[in-house]
């Protein structure tokens, strides 16, 4: 467990470096005007909003410029929000738990409904492993602090396997896939569209997805400072996201065609991933806060975060 915590600390240091490299140049320039700095990942509703180009004219009417910065995953995106180089972004369930425990000034402002099939524990097609219980003593690749971290924790718990009885191998998706294909690890816990890509290219099969185990929410965040100063701008971003979400839900094939070139996957693979995604941009509710609190409590019980936290402390209250 000490090694796990040391790796988490090392990852935080590394993520600070990623953040600095990604956005350090523009930070000083953009602070001077009225700017909304949005962090996004290669896949999801924010990248669709960016490509649509509808947010910029809406915010320009209020004198705001939009600056977009891409991140490889949720943890470095939230580290960027923590150190004040972005104002808004989205991740899955686990990254904000680590961020809040580290004192990041995040505020949950919206969520997407559960998408439990959008993440899974994969094994090679010819693996002798048949169930999650078979993972005892095995090496499992995952992106540290990401949504799939919680999927692994809860899947092991359900199967009667202690977290201490497996060997987590913390790798980013590209490195994890390479290790998975070379047989360096026994299993890989991953989310879409990487999940769909691995299934299509290698015949990987799922020991389990999130069904009946975890919700797999997507959350949208603002920094506390930005939300307090610009609540109507945050609402405008969420409104445009809802418009894009409605379009995506109604024409998944068109969305796949638009996303596929930018993420380097086939239209067919992206379409599979999109069909496992959830749709709807919704205000934070007490029920969602309670679900997210369970994630936080599970991580604290495993000493994966240094202190107990309350999600309600950093959730935007309805009507504000």
VEXDREN-2710 file (C-alpha; in Angstrom, 1 decimal):
% VEXDREN-2710
k/r/px/py/pz
1/UNK/0.0/0.0/0.0
2/UNK/2.9/2.3/0.7
3/UNK/4.1/1.7/-2.9
4/UNK/0.7/2.6/-4.2
5/UNK/0.6/5.9/-2.3
6/UNK/4.2/6.7/-3.5
7/UNK/3.1/6.1/-7.0
8/UNK/0.1/8.3/-6.6
9/UNK/2.3/11.1/-5.3
10/UNK/4.7/10.6/-8.2
11/UNK/1.8/10.8/-10.6
12/UNK/0.6/14.1/-9.1
13/UNK/4.1/15.5/-9.6
14/UNK/4.1/14.2/-13.2
15/UNK/0.7/15.7/-13.9
16/UNK/1.9/19.1/-12.8
17/UNK/4.6/18.8/-15.4
18/UNK/2.0/17.8/-18.0
19/UNK/-0.2/20.8/-17.1
20/UNK/2.7/23.2/-17.2
21/UNK/3.8/22.0/-20.6
22/UNK/0.3/22.0/-22.0
23/UNK/-1.0/25.3/-20.9
24/UNK/1.9/27.3/-19.4
25/UNK/2.5/29.4/-22.5
26/UNK/-1.0/30.7/-22.9
27/UNK/-1.8/31.2/-19.2
28/UNK/-0.2/34.6/-18.8
29/UNK/-1.6/35.9/-22.0
30/UNK/-5.2/34.8/-21.4
31/UNK/-5.5/36.0/-17.8
32/UNK/-5.6/39.6/-19.0
33/UNK/-9.0/39.4/-20.7
34/UNK/-12.4/37.9/-20.1
35/UNK/-11.6/34.3/-20.9
36/UNK/-13.2/30.9/-20.3
37/UNK/-10.4/28.3/-20.4
38/UNK/-11.9/24.8/-21.0
39/UNK/-10.0/21.6/-20.6
40/UNK/-11.2/18.7/-22.7
41/UNK/-10.1/15.1/-23.5
42/UNK/-9.9/13.5/-27.0
43/UNK/-13.3/11.9/-26.6
44/UNK/-16.6/13.2/-25.2
45/UNK/-19.1/16.0/-25.4
46/UNK/-16.6/18.8/-24.9
47/UNK/-14.6/17.8/-27.9
48/UNK/-17.9/17.8/-29.9
49/UNK/-18.7/21.3/-28.6
50/UNK/-15.3/22.5/-29.6
51/UNK/-15.6/21.1/-33.1
52/UNK/-19.1/22.5/-33.5
53/UNK/-17.9/26.0/-32.8
54/UNK/-21.2/27.2/-31.4
55/UNK/-19.9/28.3/-27.9
56/UNK/-17.6/31.0/-29.1
57/UNK/-20.2/33.3/-30.7
58/UNK/-22.6/32.8/-27.7
59/UNK/-19.9/33.9/-25.2
60/UNK/-18.5/36.6/-27.4
61/UNK/-21.8/38.4/-26.9
62/UNK/-20.9/38.7/-23.3
63/UNK/-17.3/39.7/-24.1
64/UNK/-15.7/36.4/-23.4
65/UNK/-13.1/34.5/-25.4
66/UNK/-12.9/30.7/-25.3
67/UNK/-9.5/28.9/-25.0
68/UNK/-9.4/25.1/-25.4
69/UNK/-6.7/22.8/-24.0
70/UNK/-6.5/19.1/-24.6
71/UNK/-5.5/16.6/-21.8
72/UNK/-4.7/12.9/-22.0
73/UNK/-6.9/11.9/-19.1
74/UNK/-8.9/13.3/-16.1
75/UNK/-6.2/13.5/-13.5
76/UNK/-4.0/16.1/-15.3
77/UNK/-7.1/18.0/-16.4
78/UNK/-8.2/18.4/-12.8
79/UNK/-4.6/19.3/-11.7
80/UNK/-4.8/22.1/-14.3
81/UNK/-8.0/23.3/-12.7
82/UNK/-6.4/23.0/-9.3
83/UNK/-3.5/25.3/-10.2
84/UNK/-5.7/27.8/-12.0
85/UNK/-4.9/27.3/-15.7
86/UNK/-8.3/26.1/-16.7
87/UNK/-11.8/27.2/-15.5
88/UNK/-14.0/24.3/-16.7
89/UNK/-13.7/20.7/-17.7
90/UNK/-15.1/17.2/-17.3
91/UNK/-13.9/13.8/-16.0
92/UNK/-15.3/10.6/-14.7
93/UNK/-16.0/9.6/-11.1
94/UNK/-12.5/8.9/-9.6
95/UNK/-10.3/11.9/-10.6
96/UNK/-12.3/14.5/-8.7
97/UNK/-12.1/12.3/-5.5
98/UNK/-8.3/12.5/-5.7
99/UNK/-8.4/16.2/-6.6
100/UNK/-10.7/17.1/-3.7
101/UNK/-8.6/15.1/-1.2
102/UNK/-5.6/17.1/-2.4
103/UNK/-7.4/20.4/-1.7
104/UNK/-8.3/21.3/-5.3
105/UNK/-11.0/24.1/-5.5
106/UNK/-13.3/22.1/-7.7
107/UNK/-17.1/22.5/-8.0
108/UNK/-19.3/19.8/-9.5
109/UNK/-21.8/21.7/-11.8
110/UNK/-23.4/18.9/-13.9
111/UNK/-23.3/15.2/-14.7
112/UNK/-24.2/12.7/-17.4
113/UNK/-26.4/9.7/-16.5
114/UNK/-24.7/6.3/-15.8
115/UNK/-23.0/4.5/-18.6
116/UNK/-21.9/1.2/-16.9
117/UNK/-21.1/-0.6/-20.2
118/UNK/-18.6/2.2/-21.2
119/UNK/-15.8/0.6/-19.1
120/UNK/-14.6/-2.9/-18.5
121/UNK/-12.0/-5.3/-17.3
122/UNK/-10.5/-6.9/-20.4
123/UNK/-8.4/-10.0/-20.8
124/UNK/-6.8/-11.4/-24.0
125/UNK/-9.1/-13.5/-26.1
126/UNK/-7.1/-16.7/-25.3
127/UNK/-6.7/-15.9/-21.6
128/UNK/-7.4/-18.7/-19.2
129/UNK/-9.1/-16.2/-16.8
130/UNK/-12.8/-16.7/-16.8
131/UNK/-14.0/-14.4/-13.9
132/UNK/-13.0/-11.5/-11.8
133/UNK/-12.2/-14.0/-9.0
134/UNK/-9.4/-15.3/-11.2
135/UNK/-7.6/-12.0/-11.0
136/UNK/-6.2/-12.9/-7.5
137/UNK/-2.4/-12.6/-7.8
138/UNK/-2.5/-11.2/-11.3
139/UNK/-1.1/-8.0/-12.8
140/UNK/-3.8/-5.5/-13.9
141/UNK/-3.1/-2.4/-15.9
142/UNK/-5.1/0.7/-15.3
143/UNK/-4.9/4.5/-15.5
144/UNK/-4.2/5.6/-11.9
145/UNK/-6.9/7.7/-10.4
146/UNK/-9.3/7.3/-13.3
147/UNK/-12.9/6.0/-13.5
148/UNK/-11.7/2.5/-14.0
149/UNK/-9.8/2.6/-10.7
150/UNK/-13.2/2.4/-8.9
151/UNK/-14.5/-0.2/-11.3
152/UNK/-11.6/-2.4/-10.4
153/UNK/-12.0/-1.8/-6.6
154/UNK/-15.7/-2.6/-6.6
155/UNK/-15.4/-5.6/-9.0
156/UNK/-12.8/-7.2/-6.8
157/UNK/-14.9/-6.6/-3.8
158/UNK/-17.9/-8.2/-5.4
159/UNK/-15.8/-11.2/-6.3
160/UNK/-14.4/-11.6/-2.8
161/UNK/-10.9/-10.6/-3.9
162/UNK/-9.0/-8.0/-1.7
163/UNK/-7.4/-5.1/-3.5
164/UNK/-4.1/-6.0/-1.8
165/UNK/-4.3/-9.5/-3.5
166/UNK/-3.8/-8.1/-7.1
167/UNK/-0.8/-6.1/-8.5
168/UNK/-2.0/-2.9/-10.0
169/UNK/0.2/-1.6/-12.9
170/UNK/-0.4/2.1/-13.4
171/UNK/-0.2/3.0/-17.1
172/UNK/-1.8/5.5/-19.4
173/UNK/-4.1/3.9/-22.0
174/UNK/-1.5/3.8/-24.9
175/UNK/1.1/2.2/-22.7
176/UNK/-1.4/-0.1/-21.0
177/UNK/-2.6/-1.4/-24.4
178/UNK/1.0/-2.2/-25.4
179/UNK/1.6/-4.0/-22.2
180/UNK/-1.7/-5.9/-22.6
181/UNK/-0.9/-7.0/-26.1
182/UNK/2.6/-8.1/-25.2
183/UNK/1.3/-10.2/-22.3
184/UNK/3.2/-8.1/-19.7
185/UNK/-0.1/-7.8/-17.7
186/UNK/-2.9/-10.3/-17.3
187/UNK/-5.8/-7.8/-17.6
188/UNK/-6.5/-4.3/-18.5
189/UNK/-9.2/-2.0/-17.0
190/UNK/-10.2/0.6/-19.5
191/UNK/-12.9/2.9/-20.8
192/UNK/-14.4/3.7/-24.2
193/UNK/-13.3/4.3/-26.9
194/UNK/-10.1/2.5/-26.0
195/UNK/-12.2/-0.4/-24.8
196/UNK/-14.0/-0.7/-28.1
197/UNK/-10.8/-0.3/-30.0
198/UNK/-9.1/-3.1/-28.1
199/UNK/-12.0/-5.4/-28.5
200/UNK/-12.1/-4.8/-32.3
201/UNK/-8.4/-5.1/-32.9
202/UNK/-7.3/-7.9/-30.6
203/UNK/-10.5/-9.8/-29.8
204/UNK/-10.1/-8.9/-26.1
205/UNK/-13.0/-10.0/-24.0
206/UNK/-14.6/-8.5/-21.0
207/UNK/-14.5/-10.3/-17.6
208/UNK/-16.9/-7.6/-16.4
209/UNK/-18.1/-4.2/-17.2
210/UNK/-19.7/-1.7/-14.8
211/UNK/-23.2/-3.2/-15.0
212/UNK/-24.5/-3.9/-11.5
213/UNK/-21.2/-2.8/-10.1
214/UNK/-20.6/0.9/-10.7
215/UNK/-22.5/3.8/-12.3
216/UNK/-19.7/5.3/-14.4
217/UNK/-20.9/8.9/-14.3
218/UNK/-19.3/11.7/-16.2
219/UNK/-19.0/15.0/-14.3
220/UNK/-18.5/18.6/-15.3
221/UNK/-16.5/20.9/-13.1
222/UNK/-15.7/24.6/-12.7
223/UNK/-13.2/26.1/-10.4
224/UNK/-14.8/27.6/-7.3
225/UNK/-13.4/31.0/-8.1
226/UNK/-14.7/31.0/-11.7
227/UNK/-18.1/29.7/-10.7
228/UNK/-18.6/32.3/-8.0
229/UNK/-17.6/35.1/-10.3
230/UNK/-19.3/33.9/-13.5
231/UNK/-22.3/31.6/-12.8
232/UNK/-24.1/32.8/-15.9
233/UNK/-21.1/31.9/-18.1
234/UNK/-21.0/28.4/-16.6
235/UNK/-24.7/28.1/-17.3
236/UNK/-24.1/29.2/-20.9
237/UNK/-21.5/26.5/-21.4
238/UNK/-23.8/23.9/-20.0
239/UNK/-26.6/25.0/-22.2
240/UNK/-24.5/24.7/-25.3
241/UNK/-23.3/21.3/-24.1
242/UNK/-26.9/20.2/-23.8
243/UNK/-27.6/21.3/-27.4
244/UNK/-24.6/19.2/-28.6
245/UNK/-25.7/16.3/-26.5
246/UNK/-29.2/16.4/-28.1
247/UNK/-27.6/16.3/-31.5
248/UNK/-25.2/13.5/-30.6
249/UNK/-28.0/11.3/-29.2
250/UNK/-30.1/11.8/-32.3
251/UNK/-27.4/11.0/-34.9
252/UNK/-24.7/8.7/-33.4
253/UNK/-23.3/7.7/-36.9
254/UNK/-22.7/11.4/-37.8
255/UNK/-21.0/11.9/-34.4
256/UNK/-18.8/8.9/-35.0
257/UNK/-17.8/10.2/-38.4
258/UNK/-16.9/13.5/-36.9
259/UNK/-14.9/12.1/-34.0
260/UNK/-13.1/9.2/-35.7
261/UNK/-10.4/11.2/-37.6
262/UNK/-9.4/13.2/-34.5
263/UNK/-9.0/10.2/-32.3
264/UNK/-7.5/7.9/-34.9
265/UNK/-10.1/5.2/-34.7
266/UNK/-12.5/3.8/-37.3
267/UNK/-16.0/5.1/-37.5
268/UNK/-17.3/1.6/-36.7
269/UNK/-15.3/1.4/-33.4
270/UNK/-16.3/4.9/-32.4
271/UNK/-20.0/4.1/-33.1
272/UNK/-19.8/1.1/-30.8
273/UNK/-18.4/3.3/-28.0
274/UNK/-21.0/6.0/-28.5
275/UNK/-23.8/3.5/-28.2
276/UNK/-22.5/2.5/-24.8
277/UNK/-22.3/6.2/-23.7
278/UNK/-25.0/8.0/-21.8
279/UNK/-26.8/11.2/-22.9
280/UNK/-28.2/14.2/-21.1
281/UNK/-26.5/17.1/-19.2
282/UNK/-28.1/17.3/-15.8
283/UNK/-27.8/19.4/-12.7
284/UNK/-26.2/17.8/-9.7
285/UNK/-28.7/16.0/-7.4
286/UNK/-28.6/14.7/-3.8
287/UNK/-28.8/11.1/-5.2
288/UNK/-25.7/11.7/-7.5
289/UNK/-23.8/13.2/-4.6
290/UNK/-24.6/10.2/-2.5
291/UNK/-23.3/7.8/-5.2
292/UNK/-20.1/9.9/-5.5
293/UNK/-19.7/9.8/-1.8
294/UNK/-19.6/6.0/-1.9
295/UNK/-16.6/6.3/-4.3
296/UNK/-14.8/8.6/-2.0
297/UNK/-15.5/6.5/1.1
298/UNK/-14.2/3.3/-0.7
299/UNK/-11.0/5.1/-1.7
300/UNK/-10.5/6.4/1.8
301/UNK/-11.0/2.9/3.3
302/UNK/-8.2/1.6/1.0
303/UNK/-5.9/4.5/1.9
304/UNK/-5.9/5.6/-1.7
305/UNK/-6.7/9.2/-0.6
306/UNK/-5.1/10.8/2.5
307/UNK/-8.3/12.0/4.2
308/UNK/-12.0/11.6/4.3
309/UNK/-13.9/14.1/2.1
310/UNK/-17.5/15.2/1.7
311/UNK/-18.7/15.6/-1.9
312/UNK/-21.5/17.9/-0.8
313/UNK/-18.9/20.4/0.2
314/UNK/-17.9/20.9/-3.5
315/UNK/-21.2/20.3/-5.3
316/UNK/-23.1/23.2/-6.8
317/UNK/-26.4/23.6/-5.0
318/UNK/-29.6/23.4/-7.1
319/UNK/-30.9/26.8/-8.2
320/UNK/-27.6/28.6/-7.6
END
